Amino acid sequence: MVSSMSSWDDDERAALLALLRARPESMTWSRITSEVVDAGSACAVWERFGVPSLFDADAEVFHDTEPEIESAKEDIAAWRSAEFDFITFRDDEYPQQLRDVNQFPPFVFVRGTRVPRENAVSVVGSREASPAARDTAVDISVRLVEAGFTVLSGLASGIDTAAHNTALENGGRTVAVIGNGIRRVYPAANRELQERIAREGMVLSQFWPDSPPAKHTFPMRNVTMSAYGIATIVVEAGEHSGARIQARTAVEHGRPVILLDPVVRGTAWGASLRGQPGVFVVDSPRSAVSAVEQIASGKQQVERLLAAPVS
């Protein structure tokens, strides 16, 4: 778990961006983030890994001659005037639930209204969803909205689109975690939907603003979606679906997973999750949302215990 730092400023943010772009010693973003967490400073990591010095220890100020840092500072300034928010993992605005897992993204870009620690539930499944599965996703999303939950999904075709649209049409809140940059739209058919979610809910991306979707970005998106929500409901999925990745990741995160019975009966990975801690197998939308309510009730009890004064 990572806490925020009151001393985190634009010099630190710029150093973090420069590290992520330069990737000294071919470090992964995850390792860079871990190094920054351990050091408590992106600037210190920049210097330690032999990146040309940008910090004057005597003057305790940054030199403005480093092109990598200057470029990062210019981007940060530009993003502040853009239609989205740029938030690093050290900022107070960063979603706390993402900090609770090991694979948290070093930054996120957000359009829309942020709600701290909201009770969001992922509704995910196949892009080429069957009519029955779409109906199930709609039913689940209606019930989630009625029960006061945020409907969380990935803005893909099929189940994701049905979940987002249903939440909006029923006056609920929905959050889209996307697999491309915040300035990009994928699929193109969901441009209007993405704009509406940005106006009425929230769109979140962990990629550079103009990054296109790619094969590796969607599994990363699923990891973040799992971390953001209190539970994942898998409506319909094949053997190689992204929902499979999210379900397995959620188990690793300690986040509950709710599988509709056809997923367990129709896939080897679904069957392999049956009986694992935190995995619910249900036969109807009503049962799925009932499981979510039980999960949320347990979560609230834990939060009350943690918040209670020690006598």
C-alpha positions as CSV (number, residue, x, y, z in Angstrom):
1,M,0.0,0.0,0.0
2,V,1.3,3.5,-0.9
3,S,0.4,6.7,0.8
4,S,0.5,10.2,-0.7
5,M,3.3,12.7,0.0
6,S,2.6,16.3,0.8
7,S,6.0,17.3,-0.5
8,W,5.3,15.8,-4.0
9,D,5.5,18.7,-6.5
10,D,5.9,19.3,-10.2
11,D,9.7,18.7,-10.0
12,E,9.0,15.2,-8.7
13,R,6.2,14.7,-11.2
14,A,8.5,15.7,-14.0
15,A,11.3,13.4,-12.7
16,L,8.7,10.5,-12.6
17,L,7.6,11.1,-16.2
18,A,11.2,11.4,-17.4
19,L,12.1,8.1,-15.7
20,L,9.1,6.3,-17.2
21,R,10.1,7.6,-20.7
22,A,13.8,7.0,-20.4
23,R,13.5,3.6,-18.6
24,P,17.1,3.6,-17.4
25,E,18.7,0.1,-17.4
26,S,15.5,-1.1,-19.3
27,M,13.5,-1.0,-16.1
28,T,9.8,-1.7,-16.4
29,W,7.3,0.9,-15.3
30,S,6.4,-1.3,-12.3
31,R,10.0,-1.4,-11.2
32,I,10.5,2.3,-11.6
33,T,7.4,2.9,-9.5
34,S,8.7,0.6,-6.8
35,E,12.0,2.4,-6.8
36,V,10.3,5.7,-6.4
37,V,8.1,4.3,-3.6
38,D,11.2,2.9,-1.8
39,A,13.2,6.1,-2.2
40,G,10.3,8.5,-1.5
41,S,11.5,10.6,-4.4
42,A,11.5,10.3,-8.2
43,C,14.4,12.8,-8.3
44,A,16.6,10.6,-6.1
45,V,15.9,7.6,-8.4
46,W,16.7,9.7,-11.4
47,E,20.1,10.5,-10.0
48,R,20.8,7.0,-8.5
49,F,20.4,5.3,-11.9
50,G,22.9,7.5,-13.6
51,V,20.6,9.8,-15.4
52,P,22.4,13.1,-16.0
53,S,22.2,15.2,-12.8
54,L,19.2,17.5,-12.6
55,F,19.4,18.4,-9.0
56,D,21.7,20.9,-7.3
57,A,22.2,19.6,-3.8
58,D,23.7,22.9,-2.6
59,A,21.1,25.2,-4.1
60,E,18.3,22.6,-3.6
61,V,16.7,23.5,-6.9
62,F,16.4,21.8,-10.2
63,H,18.4,22.8,-13.2
64,D,16.3,23.9,-16.1
65,T,18.8,22.6,-18.7
66,E,17.8,18.9,-18.7
67,P,15.7,18.3,-21.9
68,E,13.9,15.3,-20.5
69,I,12.8,17.2,-17.4
70,E,11.9,20.3,-19.4
71,S,9.8,18.2,-21.8
72,A,8.0,16.6,-18.9
73,K,7.4,19.9,-17.2
74,E,6.0,21.3,-20.5
75,D,3.6,18.3,-20.8
76,I,2.4,18.7,-17.2
77,A,1.7,22.4,-17.8
78,A,-0.2,21.6,-21.0
79,W,-2.2,18.8,-19.4
80,R,-3.3,21.3,-16.6
81,S,-5.2,23.3,-19.2
82,A,-6.6,20.2,-21.0
83,E,-10.0,18.7,-20.6
84,F,-8.7,16.0,-18.4
85,D,-6.8,15.6,-15.1
86,F,-3.3,14.2,-14.8
87,I,-2.8,12.4,-11.4
88,T,0.3,10.6,-10.3
89,F,0.3,7.8,-7.7
90,R,1.8,10.2,-5.1
91,D,-1.1,12.8,-5.5
92,D,-3.9,12.9,-3.0
93,E,-6.4,12.7,-5.8
94,Y,-5.1,9.3,-7.0
95,P,-7.7,6.6,-6.4
96,Q,-6.8,5.0,-3.1
97,Q,-8.2,1.6,-4.1
98,L,-5.5,1.4,-6.9
99,R,-2.8,1.9,-4.3
100,D,-4.0,-1.2,-2.5
101,V,-2.6,-3.5,-5.1
102,N,1.0,-4.2,-6.4
103,Q,0.4,-3.5,-10.0
104,F,-1.0,0.0,-9.6
105,P,-0.3,2.4,-12.6
106,P,2.2,5.2,-11.8
107,F,-0.3,7.8,-13.1
108,V,-3.8,8.1,-14.5
109,F,-5.6,10.5,-16.7
110,V,-9.2,11.2,-15.8
111,R,-12.2,12.9,-17.5
112,G,-15.3,13.4,-15.4
113,T,-16.1,13.5,-11.8
114,R,-14.0,11.6,-9.3
115,V,-15.7,9.9,-6.3
116,P,-13.3,8.8,-3.6
117,R,-13.5,5.1,-2.6
118,E,-16.7,4.6,-4.5
119,N,-18.4,1.2,-4.5
120,A,-17.8,0.3,-8.1
121,V,-18.5,-3.1,-9.5
122,S,-17.0,-4.4,-12.8
123,V,-19.5,-5.9,-15.3
124,V,-17.4,-7.5,-18.0
125,G,-17.6,-10.1,-20.7
126,S,-17.4,-10.9,-24.4
127,R,-17.2,-8.3,-27.1
128,E,-19.2,-10.6,-29.4
129,A,-21.8,-11.2,-26.7
130,S,-24.8,-13.3,-27.3
131,P,-28.3,-11.7,-27.0
132,A,-28.9,-13.6,-23.8
133,A,-25.7,-12.4,-22.3
134,R,-26.5,-8.8,-23.2
135,D,-29.8,-9.1,-21.5
136,T,-28.1,-10.5,-18.4
137,A,-25.7,-7.6,-18.4
138,V,-28.6,-5.1,-18.7
139,D,-30.4,-6.8,-15.8
140,I,-27.3,-6.8,-13.6
141,S,-26.6,-3.2,-14.4
142,V,-30.1,-2.1,-13.6
143,R,-30.0,-3.9,-10.3
144,L,-26.6,-2.5,-9.4
145,V,-27.8,1.1,-10.1
146,E,-30.9,0.5,-8.0
147,A,-28.7,-0.8,-5.1
148,G,-26.5,2.3,-5.3
149,F,-23.4,0.9,-6.9
150,T,-21.3,2.4,-9.7
151,V,-21.2,0.3,-12.8
152,L,-17.6,-0.2,-13.9
153,S,-16.5,-1.5,-17.3
154,G,-14.0,-1.2,-20.1
155,L,-15.9,0.6,-22.9
156,A,-15.5,-2.3,-25.2
157,S,-18.2,-3.6,-27.6
158,G,-20.7,-6.2,-26.3
159,I,-21.1,-6.6,-22.5
160,D,-19.1,-3.4,-21.6
161,T,-21.2,-1.2,-23.9
162,A,-24.5,-2.8,-22.6
163,A,-23.4,-2.2,-18.9
164,H,-22.4,1.5,-19.5
165,N,-25.5,2.4,-21.5
166,T,-27.8,0.7,-19.0
167,A,-26.3,2.6,-16.1
168,L,-26.7,5.9,-17.8
169,E,-30.2,5.2,-19.1
170,N,-31.3,4.4,-15.5
171,G,-29.8,7.4,-13.9
172,G,-26.8,5.6,-12.4
173,R,-23.1,6.4,-12.3
174,T,-20.7,4.5,-14.6
175,V,-16.9,4.5,-14.9
176,A,-15.0,3.5,-18.0
177,V,-11.4,2.2,-17.6
178,I,-10.1,2.4,-21.2
179,G,-7.2,0.6,-23.0
180,N,-5.9,3.6,-24.9
181,G,-5.0,7.3,-24.2
182,I,-7.6,9.6,-22.8
183,R,-7.7,11.6,-26.1
184,R,-8.4,8.5,-28.2
185,V,-11.6,6.6,-28.7
186,Y,-11.9,2.8,-29.1
187,P,-14.0,1.4,-30.6
188,A,-14.9,4.3,-32.8
189,A,-18.6,3.4,-32.5
190,N,-18.4,4.3,-28.8
191,R,-17.3,7.9,-29.3
192,E,-20.7,9.3,-28.2
193,L,-20.8,6.9,-25.3
194,Q,-17.3,7.8,-24.1
195,E,-18.2,11.5,-24.2
196,R,-21.4,11.0,-22.3
197,I,-19.6,8.9,-19.6
198,A,-17.0,11.8,-19.3
199,R,-19.9,14.2,-18.8
200,E,-22.0,12.1,-16.4
201,G,-19.5,9.7,-14.9
202,M,-15.8,9.2,-15.3
203,V,-13.3,7.9,-17.9
204,L,-9.9,6.7,-16.6
205,S,-6.8,5.9,-18.6
206,Q,-3.3,4.8,-17.5
207,F,-1.7,5.5,-20.8
208,W,-0.2,8.6,-22.5
209,P,-3.0,10.8,-23.7
210,D,-2.5,10.0,-27.4
211,S,-1.6,6.3,-27.1
212,P,-3.5,4.1,-29.5
213,P,-5.0,0.8,-28.2
214,A,-2.7,-2.2,-28.5
215,K,-2.7,-5.9,-27.7
216,H,-0.8,-5.4,-24.4
217,T,-2.9,-2.4,-23.2
218,F,-6.1,-4.3,-22.7
219,P,-4.8,-6.8,-20.1
220,M,-3.2,-3.8,-18.3
221,R,-6.6,-2.1,-18.4
222,N,-8.2,-5.2,-16.9
223,V,-5.7,-5.2,-14.0
224,T,-6.6,-1.6,-13.2
225,M,-10.3,-2.3,-13.5
226,S,-10.0,-5.1,-11.0
227,A,-8.2,-2.9,-8.6
228,Y,-10.6,0.0,-8.9
229,G,-13.8,-2.0,-8.2
230,I,-14.9,-3.9,-5.1
231,A,-15.9,-6.9,-7.2
232,T,-15.9,-8.3,-10.7
233,I,-18.9,-9.8,-12.4
234,V,-18.2,-11.9,-15.5
235,V,-21.3,-12.3,-17.5
236,E,-20.1,-14.2,-20.5
237,A,-16.5,-15.0,-21.7
238,G,-14.5,-17.4,-23.9
239,E,-11.3,-19.2,-23.1
240,H,-9.1,-16.3,-24.2
241,S,-11.3,-13.4,-23.1
242,G,-9.9,-10.3,-21.4
243,A,-12.5,-11.1,-18.7
244,R,-10.5,-14.2,-17.9
245,I,-7.5,-12.0,-17.2
246,Q,-9.5,-9.7,-15.0
247,A,-11.1,-12.6,-13.0
248,R,-7.7,-14.2,-12.3
249,T,-6.2,-10.9,-11.4
250,A,-9.0,-10.0,-9.1
251,V,-8.5,-13.3,-7.2
252,E,-4.8,-12.3,-6.9
253,H,-5.8,-8.8,-5.6
254,G,-8.2,-10.4,-3.1
255,R,-11.1,-8.8,-4.9
256,P,-14.2,-11.0,-5.1
257,V,-15.2,-12.5,-8.4
258,I,-18.8,-13.4,-9.4
259,L,-19.1,-15.8,-12.3
260,L,-22.4,-16.5,-14.0
261,D,-23.0,-20.2,-14.2
262,P,-22.5,-20.4,-18.0
263,V,-19.0,-19.1,-17.6
264,V,-18.1,-21.9,-15.2
265,R,-19.8,-24.5,-17.3
266,G,-18.5,-23.2,-20.6
267,T,-14.8,-22.5,-19.9
268,A,-11.9,-24.3,-18.4
269,W,-10.6,-21.2,-16.7
270,G,-14.0,-20.5,-15.2
271,A,-14.3,-24.1,-13.9
272,S,-10.8,-23.8,-12.4
273,L,-11.8,-20.7,-10.3
274,R,-14.8,-22.5,-8.8
275,G,-14.2,-23.1,-5.1
276,Q,-11.4,-20.6,-4.8
277,P,-11.6,-18.0,-1.9
278,G,-13.7,-15.0,-2.9
279,V,-15.2,-16.6,-6.0
280,F,-19.0,-16.8,-6.2
281,V,-20.8,-18.8,-8.8
282,V,-24.4,-17.6,-9.4
283,D,-27.3,-18.5,-11.7
284,S,-29.1,-15.2,-12.1
285,P,-28.6,-11.4,-12.1
286,R,-30.5,-11.3,-8.8
287,S,-28.0,-13.7,-7.2
288,A,-25.1,-11.7,-8.7
289,V,-26.2,-8.4,-7.2
290,S,-27.1,-10.1,-3.9
291,A,-23.5,-11.4,-3.7
292,V,-22.3,-7.8,-4.4
293,E,-24.4,-6.5,-1.5
294,Q,-23.0,-9.1,0.8
295,I,-19.5,-8.1,-0.3
296,A,-20.2,-4.4,0.2
297,S,-21.7,-5.1,3.6
298,G,-18.6,-6.9,4.7
299,K,-16.3,-4.2,3.3
300,Q,-18.2,-1.5,5.2
301,Q,-17.9,-3.5,8.5
302,V,-14.2,-3.8,8.0
303,E,-13.9,0.0,7.3
304,R,-15.9,0.8,10.4
305,L,-13.6,-1.4,12.5
306,L,-10.5,0.2,11.0
307,A,-11.9,3.7,11.7
308,A,-12.9,2.9,15.2
309,P,-10.8,4.6,17.9
310,V,-8.5,2.4,19.9
311,S,-9.4,2.3,23.6
